[in-house]
């Protein structure tokens, strides 16, 4: 395998794992809960309205809040790294 391909794949995997918690916090999924007035708060409001007043367990909002509060699980970290590696490989193929 070409060294540049390896660099793009590893860079994509590591970059997404490092960026995921930062992005979650930036949109309002924090360790203290959903930040008032944030994009996450808007998502939570829409999910609650659509679900009759409560956010459903296992919904996108619930999963993102769990990740924002406790960090990514091992499985989620592996999934995010896999997506980043695929993106890195695609960027390599496009260059």
Secondary structure, 3 states (H helix, E strand, C coil): CCHHHHHHHHHHHHHHHHHHHHHHHHHCEECCEECCCCHHHHHHHHHHHHCCCCCCCCCHHHHHHHHHHHCCCHHHHHHHHHHHHHHHHHHHHHC
